[in-house]
Amino acid sequence: MQASLSKVMSLPQVATPEETPIEYVDTTLQVVGQATSARSSKPDRVLAGIASVTGNLSKFVPTISTSVRYDDIREEDNRLAPGLNPSETDYSTVLAVVNPTFIYKTGRRKWTATARYDLERAQYFLDDDFTATDHLLSVDWNRRLNRGQQLRVAMLYQNTHDRRTTEDTIVDFDSALDQNLEDYHRTRVSLTYQNGTDRNRTRYEAYLFRDNSTTDYQNLQARSYDLDQTGVGGLYAWQVRRQIALVAEGRYIQSDFPMNIRDNTHLRAMIGADMFIGRRIRTSFRVGYAEKTFDTSIAGNRFGEPVWNGTFEWDLRRNTSVRMETGRKIYELATVDQPNDASKFNIHNWISAAWVEQWTEKLSTNTSYTYRDTSYEGRDGNEGAHQFVVSARYYIRHNLRCAIDMAYTKIGDDLGEDVSRRTFTFRIDYNL
């Protein structure tokens, strides 16, 4: 499977204010992209309240997480001559992770600041040499101006690595199949200005950012993944009625690579609405058009596609909620075998559904299913992926939580390559 099992890296989509910024987490259970919880548990909401800093309050929040994960992957290749049996390869490993996190929040009447540092130490049981230490450092500063205006400055540095599954093989559905661990570095700076809040008749915001990603080259061809991005964007919301807001948004991104043949610009414009239906139903949708223009390309230099995203959240009962999501987006695709092919980007279509149940004040579950269809511009090939995830969270105490995650993922393409993956993770989080 060329997109999943060759040296492929989905170049980062910029984390704009309407999207989730890069997080320092293991994406094992997010291979396809699982539906998120429609509503957090009570302890989660209590901890989230710490982020609202008033007066002269300062808060230091150290947390330590430990997890053990079993990972089993099976590959099947049916691209053989008639009469020959398909080739099968199995990978499995056990991985232990220790992840201390340190968060410091402070503020005054008109400003707040948050600093966070994550360290993750991963130990692969197959070999003592298969260990890695990752780092994340972020700083977020918010300043309230006059008449509902707000200014935000965010900075991030991340150092992470490829995940290894056997003693001589790396397997990560969005990263690599290779004998060498690649080490990735990312820095990001962004500035956001906002005027108005959800309570105002109109609200608009504008942002700009600078994003840089580099690789420590165990494999020299990985240099094609290095990327500099500069972007601007904005959003305008109009509160038509109390429960309905019309939204228009757009963004422009300039991407530069070491190999200039892949330099390009990305333009996206979308319109939509955010709505509340009664007191229990929330929905949001955006439709629009996205276009990539390459500076140089053998296969043409401009590609455009319609894009969309939508969510539907319904609180069925006080402790039961469902969430559905669908979307379509385009982004670049770079491969080691053909790193200079600037025409290659892929088109993602996905749909997901999640059921969240708060069984007791301490116990909650999240069951989700996601289907993703991926087509590749510039070469033949289409890929379908299914993922089913069951997660359970239990608070032993208000600051001590254990979690169990089980996931099954099936990916197949029209070339005859299939991959199935089973993971089981047990995790303990302790808030000091």
Helices and strands as residue ranges (DSSP letters): H 2-5, E 8-10, G 28-30, H 42-48, G 49-51, E 58-77, E 87-107, E 111-124, E 131-144, E 149-161, E 164-166, E 169-170, E 183-195, E 202-216, G 220-225, E 227-241, E 244-256, G 260-262, E 264-277, E 281-294, E 302-317, E 320-335, E 345-358, E 363-377, E 382-397, E 400-413, E 417-431
